[in-house]
Amino acid sequence: MNPAIITALNERPLISRVMVNCANRLGVKVYASVHNDKDKDVLHTYSNDYEVITHEANDMALKFNSALEAAYNNGHTHFIVLGDDDSVSDKVLTDIDHGGFTRNHFVDTLSGGVGLNDYSKQYPYAKVIGAGRVVSRKAIEDAAHCTMVEVRRSHSDGYCIFNVGDTLRMRYSTARVFEMMGVVKIKHHEFIGLWPVKTQRGMDWRADYRLLRSGYAPTLLDDERVHVSDIKSNVNVWRFDILRKDLTDSTIADATWFMGDDEKEYVLSLIKHK
């Protein structure tokens, strides 16, 4: 495996160190979309291995897609999706096409509260949470690319008929097979991303939809322990006090069990600071 973490930093340098600390523990390179110097400084100061993708516009979907494209173009085999406030266990270092978790902890640095979230109960139409989603290169080729082909030789496989001269759209992996058979010629192969442009919320289920539509149902990586933690601050899309009613009380020990000692101390320092 040659995994990469893809993320977007959001002008909260103290919190972003949580993700950077996680990446350093996992030994995985970070591809981070940023749009200010403070975010760049976090990576430059604390990250062991990273690449910056700069954006003037603070569009969440665009930032994640750009980070994913950069990692894909550098030949990585698997892509781990993390917010800049997320930390995950090493269970994400697994050779699957698509998978993730249905549970995570939220840790609120403002109040010190810790809550357990069961995503499958709140959002039954979404399969896995965004943090810790693992996607293979093959799945990205099919779900995040648009491939147009021209039929060069008539062919029937029992399901569809290809006529010479037709222009068709198909999954990239399928197009490559038919091209090797001499049936089609790939005309256009374009990265379109895993998240629709201008998506600020609902990114999890939108990614699910594109992957499911391409034939990649997720492998659930959950076990008796919870492998994902989201560290909340005063800069969030979803604040802890809004989420609180749907959470089950938990402890900081349960939320940080998979972290190294330095990571745990840093998370505790954020709470103490508040």
Contacts in CASP RR format, 6 or more apart in sequence:
PFRMAT RR
TARGET T0000
AUTHOR 0000-0000-0000
METHOD contacts of the structure
MODEL  1
MNPAIITALNERPLISRVMVNCANRLGVKVYASVHNDKDKDVLHTYSNDY
EVITHEANDMALKFNSALEAAYNNGHTHFIVLGDDDSVSDKVLTDIDHGG
FTRNHFVDTLSGGVGLNDYSKQYPYAKVIGAGRVVSRKAIEDAAHCTMVE
VRRSHSDGYCIFNVGDTLRMRYSTARVFEMMGVVKIKHHEFIGLWPVKTQ
RGMDWRADYRLLRSGYAPTLLDDERVHVSDIKSNVNVWRFDILRKDLTDS
TIADATWFMGDDEKEYVLSLIKHK
1 77 0 8 1.000
1 78 0 8 1.000
1 93 0 8 1.000
1 95 0 8 1.000
2 75 0 8 1.000
2 76 0 8 1.000
2 77 0 8 1.000
2 78 0 8 1.000
3 28 0 8 1.000
3 76 0 8 1.000
3 77 0 8 1.000
3 78 0 8 1.000
3 79 0 8 1.000
3 80 0 8 1.000
3 92 0 8 1.000
3 93 0 8 1.000
3 134 0 8 1.000
4 28 0 8 1.000
4 29 0 8 1.000
4 30 0 8 1.000
4 31 0 8 1.000
4 71 0 8 1.000
4 74 0 8 1.000
4 76 0 8 1.000
4 78 0 8 1.000
4 79 0 8 1.000
4 80 0 8 1.000
5 19 0 8 1.000
5 23 0 8 1.000
5 26 0 8 1.000
5 28 0 8 1.000
5 29 0 8 1.000
5 30 0 8 1.000
5 31 0 8 1.000
5 79 0 8 1.000
5 80 0 8 1.000
5 81 0 8 1.000
5 82 0 8 1.000
6 31 0 8 1.000
6 32 0 8 1.000
6 64 0 8 1.000
6 67 0 8 1.000
6 68 0 8 1.000
6 71 0 8 1.000
6 79 0 8 1.000
6 80 0 8 1.000
6 81 0 8 1.000
6 82 0 8 1.000
7 19 0 8 1.000
7 30 0 8 1.000
7 31 0 8 1.000
7 32 0 8 1.000
7 33 0 8 1.000
7 64 0 8 1.000
7 67 0 8 1.000
7 81 0 8 1.000
7 82 0 8 1.000
7 83 0 8 1.000
7 84 0 8 1.000
8 32 0 8 1.000
8 33 0 8 1.000
8 34 0 8 1.000
8 60 0 8 1.000
8 63 0 8 1.000
8 64 0 8 1.000
8 67 0 8 1.000
8 83 0 8 1.000
8 84 0 8 1.000
9 16 0 8 1.000
9 32 0 8 1.000
9 33 0 8 1.000
9 34 0 8 1.000
9 39 0 8 1.000
9 42 0 8 1.000
9 43 0 8 1.000
9 84 0 8 1.000
10 16 0 8 1.000
10 39 0 8 1.000
10 58 0 8 1.000
10 84 0 8 1.000
10 235 0 8 1.000
11 36 0 8 1.000
11 38 0 8 1.000
11 39 0 8 1.000
11 235 0 8 1.000
12 84 0 8 1.000
12 85 0 8 1.000
12 233 0 8 1.000
12 235 0 8 1.000
13 38 0 8 1.000
13 39 0 8 1.000
13 41 0 8 1.000
13 42 0 8 1.000
14 233 0 8 1.000
14 270 0 8 1.000
14 273 0 8 1.000
15 84 0 8 1.000
15 85 0 8 1.000
15 109 0 8 1.000
15 231 0 8 1.000
15 233 0 8 1.000
15 235 0 8 1.000
15 270 0 8 1.000
16 39 0 8 1.000
16 42 0 8 1.000
16 84 0 8 1.000
16 85 0 8 1.000
17 42 0 8 1.000
17 46 0 8 1.000
17 266 0 8 1.000
18 84 0 8 1.000
18 85 0 8 1.000
18 86 0 8 1.000
18 87 0 8 1.000
18 231 0 8 1.000
18 263 0 8 1.000
18 266 0 8 1.000
18 267 0 8 1.000
18 270 0 8 1.000
19 30 0 8 1.000
19 82 0 8 1.000
19 83 0 8 1.000
19 84 0 8 1.000
19 85 0 8 1.000
19 86 0 8 1.000
19 87 0 8 1.000
20 30 0 8 1.000
20 42 0 8 1.000
20 43 0 8 1.000
20 46 0 8 1.000
20 47 0 8 1.000
20 50 0 8 1.000
21 46 0 8 1.000
21 87 0 8 1.000
21 259 0 8 1.000
21 262 0 8 1.000
21 263 0 8 1.000
21 266 0 8 1.000
22 82 0 8 1.000
22 86 0 8 1.000
22 87 0 8 1.000
22 88 0 8 1.000
22 259 0 8 1.000
22 263 0 8 1.000
23 29 0 8 1.000
23 30 0 8 1.000
23 47 0 8 1.000
23 48 0 8 1.000
23 49 0 8 1.000
23 50 0 8 1.000
23 82 0 8 1.000
24 46 0 8 1.000
24 47 0 8 1.000
24 48 0 8 1.000
25 90 0 8 1.000
25 259 0 8 1.000
25 260 0 8 1.000
25 263 0 8 1.000
26 88 0 8 1.000
26 90 0 8 1.000
26 92 0 8 1.000
26 93 0 8 1.000
27 48 0 8 1.000
27 49 0 8 1.000
28 49 0 8 1.000
28 80 0 8 1.000
28 93 0 8 1.000
29 49 0 8 1.000
29 50 0 8 1.000
29 51 0 8 1.000
29 71 0 8 1.000
29 76 0 8 1.000
30 43 0 8 1.000
30 47 0 8 1.000
30 49 0 8 1.000
30 50 0 8 1.000
30 51 0 8 1.000
31 50 0 8 1.000
31 51 0 8 1.000
31 53 0 8 1.000
31 67 0 8 1.000
31 68 0 8 1.000
31 70 0 8 1.000
31 71 0 8 1.000
32 39 0 8 1.000
32 43 0 8 1.000
32 50 0 8 1.000
32 51 0 8 1.000
32 52 0 8 1.000
32 53 0 8 1.000
32 67 0 8 1.000
32 84 0 8 1.000
33 53 0 8 1.000
33 54 0 8 1.000
33 55 0 8 1.000
33 62 0 8 1.000
33 63 0 8 1.000
33 64 0 8 1.000
33 66 0 8 1.000
33 67 0 8 1.000
34 40 0 8 1.000
34 43 0 8 1.000
34 52 0 8 1.000
34 53 0 8 1.000
34 54 0 8 1.000
34 55 0 8 1.000
35 54 0 8 1.000
35 55 0 8 1.000
35 56 0 8 1.000
35 57 0 8 1.000
35 58 0 8 1.000
35 63 0 8 1.000
40 52 0 8 1.000
40 54 0 8 1.000
43 50 0 8 1.000
43 52 0 8 1.000
51 70 0 8 1.000
51 71 0 8 1.000
51 74 0 8 1.000
53 63 0 8 1.000
53 66 0 8 1.000
53 67 0 8 1.000
53 70 0 8 1.000
55 62 0 8 1.000
55 63 0 8 1.000
55 66 0 8 1.000
59 197 0 8 1.000
59 198 0 8 1.000
59 200 0 8 1.000
60 195 0 8 1.000
60 199 0 8 1.000
60 200 0 8 1.000
60 203 0 8 1.000
61 195 0 8 1.000
61 196 0 8 1.000
61 197 0 8 1.000
61 198 0 8 1.000
61 199 0 8 1.000
61 200 0 8 1.000
61 203 0 8 1.000
62 197 0 8 1.000
62 198 0 8 1.000
64 81 0 8 1.000
64 194 0 8 1.000
64 195 0 8 1.000
64 203 0 8 1.000
65 144 0 8 1.000
65 191 0 8 1.000
65 193 0 8 1.000
65 194 0 8 1.000
65 195 0 8 1.000
65 197 0 8 1.000
68 79 0 8 1.000
68 140 0 8 1.000
68 144 0 8 1.000
68 193 0 8 1.000
68 194 0 8 1.000
69 191 0 8 1.000
69 193 0 8 1.000
71 79 0 8 1.000
72 79 0 8 1.000
72 137 0 8 1.000
72 140 0 8 1.000
72 144 0 8 1.000
72 191 0 8 1.000
75 137 0 8 1.000
76 137 0 8 1.000
77 136 0 8 1.000
77 137 0 8 1.000
78 95 0 8 1.000
78 134 0 8 1.000
78 135 0 8 1.000
78 136 0 8 1.000
78 137 0 8 1.000
79 134 0 8 1.000
79 135 0 8 1.000
79 136 0 8 1.000
79 137 0 8 1.000
79 140 0 8 1.000
80 88 0 8 1.000
80 92 0 8 1.000
80 132 0 8 1.000
80 133 0 8 1.000
80 134 0 8 1.000
81 130 0 8 1.000
81 131 0 8 1.000
81 132 0 8 1.000
81 133 0 8 1.000
81 134 0 8 1.000
81 135 0 8 1.000
81 207 0 8 1.000
82 88 0 8 1.000
82 131 0 8 1.000
82 132 0 8 1.000
83 131 0 8 1.000
85 230 0 8 1.000
85 231 0 8 1.000
85 232 0 8 1.000
85 233 0 8 1.000
85 236 0 8 1.000
86 131 0 8 1.000
86 132 0 8 1.000
86 228 0 8 1.000
86 229 0 8 1.000
86 230 0 8 1.000
86 231 0 8 1.000
87 228 0 8 1.000
87 229 0 8 1.000
87 231 0 8 1.000
87 258 0 8 1.000
87 259 0 8 1.000
87 263 0 8 1.000
87 267 0 8 1.000
88 131 0 8 1.000
88 132 0 8 1.000
88 227 0 8 1.000
88 228 0 8 1.000
88 229 0 8 1.000
88 258 0 8 1.000
89 225 0 8 1.000
89 227 0 8 1.000
89 228 0 8 1.000
89 258 0 8 1.000
90 258 0 8 1.000
91 221 0 8 1.000
91 227 0 8 1.000
92 100 0 8 1.000
92 132 0 8 1.000
92 134 0 8 1.000
92 221 0 8 1.000
92 227 0 8 1.000
94 134 0 8 1.000
94 221 0 8 1.000
95 136 0 8 1.000
96 134 0 8 1.000
96 136 0 8 1.000
96 219 0 8 1.000
97 135 0 8 1.000
97 136 0 8 1.000
97 138 0 8 1.000
97 139 0 8 1.000
97 216 0 8 1.000
97 219 0 8 1.000
98 133 0 8 1.000
98 134 0 8 1.000
98 135 0 8 1.000
98 136 0 8 1.000
98 139 0 8 1.000
98 211 0 8 1.000
98 216 0 8 1.000
98 217 0 8 1.000
98 218 0 8 1.000
98 219 0 8 1.000
99 128 0 8 1.000
99 133 0 8 1.000
99 134 0 8 1.000
99 135 0 8 1.000
99 218 0 8 1.000
99 219 0 8 1.000
99 220 0 8 1.000
99 221 0 8 1.000
100 128 0 8 1.000
100 129 0 8 1.000
100 130 0 8 1.000
100 132 0 8 1.000
100 133 0 8 1.000
100 134 0 8 1.000
100 218 0 8 1.000
100 219 0 8 1.000
100 220 0 8 1.000
100 221 0 8 1.000
100 222 0 8 1.000
101 119 0 8 1.000
101 128 0 8 1.000
101 129 0 8 1.000
101 131 0 8 1.000
101 132 0 8 1.000
101 220 0 8 1.000
101 221 0 8 1.000
101 222 0 8 1.000
101 226 0 8 1.000
101 227 0 8 1.000
101 228 0 8 1.000
102 118 0 8 1.000
102 119 0 8 1.000
102 120 0 8 1.000
102 127 0 8 1.000
102 128 0 8 1.000
102 129 0 8 1.000
102 220 0 8 1.000
102 222 0 8 1.000
103 116 0 8 1.000
103 117 0 8 1.000
103 118 0 8 1.000
103 119 0 8 1.000
103 129 0 8 1.000
103 222 0 8 1.000
103 226 0 8 1.000
103 228 0 8 1.000
104 116 0 8 1.000
104 117 0 8 1.000
104 119 0 8 1.000
104 129 0 8 1.000
104 131 0 8 1.000
104 226 0 8 1.000
104 228 0 8 1.000
104 229 0 8 1.000
104 230 0 8 1.000
105 114 0 8 1.000
105 115 0 8 1.000
105 116 0 8 1.000
105 117 0 8 1.000
105 226 0 8 1.000
105 228 0 8 1.000
105 229 0 8 1.000
105 230 0 8 1.000
105 250 0 8 1.000
105 254 0 8 1.000
105 255 0 8 1.000
106 114 0 8 1.000
106 115 0 8 1.000
106 117 0 8 1.000
106 229 0 8 1.000
106 230 0 8 1.000
106 232 0 8 1.000
106 240 0 8 1.000
106 243 0 8 1.000
106 247 0 8 1.000
107 113 0 8 1.000
107 114 0 8 1.000
107 115 0 8 1.000
107 229 0 8 1.000
107 230 0 8 1.000
107 231 0 8 1.000
107 232 0 8 1.000
107 252 0 8 1.000
107 255 0 8 1.000
107 256 0 8 1.000
107 267 0 8 1.000
107 271 0 8 1.000
108 114 0 8 1.000
108 232 0 8 1.000
108 240 0 8 1.000
108 241 0 8 1.000
109 231 0 8 1.000
109 232 0 8 1.000
109 233 0 8 1.000
109 270 0 8 1.000
109 271 0 8 1.000
109 273 0 8 1.000
109 274 0 8 1.000
110 232 0 8 1.000
110 233 0 8 1.000
110 234 0 8 1.000
110 240 0 8 1.000
110 274 0 8 1.000
111 240 0 8 1.000
111 274 0 8 1.000
112 252 0 8 1.000
112 271 0 8 1.000
112 274 0 8 1.000
113 240 0 8 1.000
114 249 0 8 1.000
114 250 0 8 1.000
114 251 0 8 1.000
114 252 0 8 1.000
114 254 0 8 1.000
114 255 0 8 1.000
115 244 0 8 1.000
115 247 0 8 1.000
115 248 0 8 1.000
115 249 0 8 1.000
115 250 0 8 1.000
115 255 0 8 1.000
116 226 0 8 1.000
116 247 0 8 1.000
116 248 0 8 1.000
116 249 0 8 1.000
116 250 0 8 1.000
116 254 0 8 1.000
117 129 0 8 1.000
117 243 0 8 1.000
117 246 0 8 1.000
117 247 0 8 1.000
118 248 0 8 1.000
119 126 0 8 1.000
119 128 0 8 1.000
119 129 0 8 1.000
119 204 0 8 1.000
122 246 0 8 1.000
123 204 0 8 1.000
123 205 0 8 1.000
125 205 0 8 1.000
126 204 0 8 1.000
126 205 0 8 1.000
126 208 0 8 1.000
127 208 0 8 1.000
127 212 0 8 1.000
127 217 0 8 1.000
127 218 0 8 1.000
128 204 0 8 1.000
128 208 0 8 1.000
128 218 0 8 1.000
128 220 0 8 1.000
129 204 0 8 1.000
129 228 0 8 1.000
130 203 0 8 1.000
130 204 0 8 1.000
130 207 0 8 1.000
131 228 0 8 1.000
131 230 0 8 1.000
132 228 0 8 1.000
133 204 0 8 1.000
133 207 0 8 1.000
133 218 0 8 1.000
134 221 0 8 1.000
135 143 0 8 1.000
135 194 0 8 1.000
135 211 0 8 1.000
135 216 0 8 1.000
138 173 0 8 1.000
139 211 0 8 1.000
139 214 0 8 1.000
139 216 0 8 1.000
140 194 0 8 1.000
141 171 0 8 1.000
141 172 0 8 1.000
141 173 0 8 1.000
142 171 0 8 1.000
142 172 0 8 1.000
142 173 0 8 1.000
142 174 0 8 1.000
142 214 0 8 1.000
142 215 0 8 1.000
142 216 0 8 1.000
143 194 0 8 1.000
143 210 0 8 1.000
143 211 0 8 1.000
143 213 0 8 1.000
143 214 0 8 1.000
143 216 0 8 1.000
144 191 0 8 1.000
144 192 0 8 1.000
144 193 0 8 1.000
144 194 0 8 1.000
144 210 0 8 1.000
145 172 0 8 1.000
145 189 0 8 1.000
145 190 0 8 1.000
145 191 0 8 1.000
145 192 0 8 1.000
145 193 0 8 1.000
146 169 0 8 1.000
146 188 0 8 1.000
146 189 0 8 1.000
146 190 0 8 1.000
146 192 0 8 1.000
147 169 0 8 1.000
147 170 0 8 1.000
147 171 0 8 1.000
147 172 0 8 1.000
147 175 0 8 1.000
147 186 0 8 1.000
147 188 0 8 1.000
147 189 0 8 1.000
147 190 0 8 1.000
148 167 0 8 1.000
148 168 0 8 1.000
148 169 0 8 1.000
148 186 0 8 1.000
148 187 0 8 1.000
148 188 0 8 1.000
148 189 0 8 1.000
149 167 0 8 1.000
149 168 0 8 1.000
149 169 0 8 1.000
149 170 0 8 1.000
149 175 0 8 1.000
149 178 0 8 1.000
149 179 0 8 1.000
149 184 0 8 1.000
149 185 0 8 1.000
149 186 0 8 1.000
149 187 0 8 1.000
150 165 0 8 1.000
150 166 0 8 1.000
150 167 0 8 1.000
150 184 0 8 1.000
150 185 0 8 1.000
150 187 0 8 1.000
151 162 0 8 1.000
151 163 0 8 1.000
151 164 0 8 1.000
151 165 0 8 1.000
151 166 0 8 1.000
151 167 0 8 1.000
151 168 0 8 1.000
151 183 0 8 1.000
151 184 0 8 1.000
152 164 0 8 1.000
152 165 0 8 1.000
152 182 0 8 1.000
152 183 0 8 1.000
152 184 0 8 1.000
152 185 0 8 1.000
153 162 0 8 1.000
153 164 0 8 1.000
153 182 0 8 1.000
153 183 0 8 1.000
154 161 0 8 1.000
154 162 0 8 1.000
154 163 0 8 1.000
154 164 0 8 1.000
155 161 0 8 1.000
155 162 0 8 1.000
155 178 0 8 1.000
155 181 0 8 1.000
155 183 0 8 1.000
156 162 0 8 1.000
162 168 0 8 1.000
162 178 0 8 1.000
162 183 0 8 1.000
162 184 0 8 1.000
167 187 0 8 1.000
168 184 0 8 1.000
170 178 0 8 1.000
171 214 0 8 1.000
172 189 0 8 1.000
175 184 0 8 1.000
175 186 0 8 1.000
175 189 0 8 1.000
176 186 0 8 1.000
178 184 0 8 1.000
179 185 0 8 1.000
179 186 0 8 1.000
194 207 0 8 1.000
194 210 0 8 1.000
194 211 0 8 1.000
195 203 0 8 1.000
195 206 0 8 1.000
195 207 0 8 1.000
196 206 0 8 1.000
199 206 0 8 1.000
200 237 0 8 1.000
201 237 0 8 1.000
208 218 0 8 1.000
211 217 0 8 1.000
211 218 0 8 1.000
221 227 0 8 1.000
225 257 0 8 1.000
225 258 0 8 1.000
226 254 0 8 1.000
226 255 0 8 1.000
227 258 0 8 1.000
229 255 0 8 1.000
229 256 0 8 1.000
229 259 0 8 1.000
231 267 0 8 1.000
231 270 0 8 1.000
232 239 0 8 1.000
232 240 0 8 1.000
233 270 0 8 1.000
252 267 0 8 1.000
252 268 0 8 1.000
252 271 0 8 1.000
256 263 0 8 1.000
256 264 0 8 1.000
256 267 0 8 1.000
259 267 0 8 1.000
END
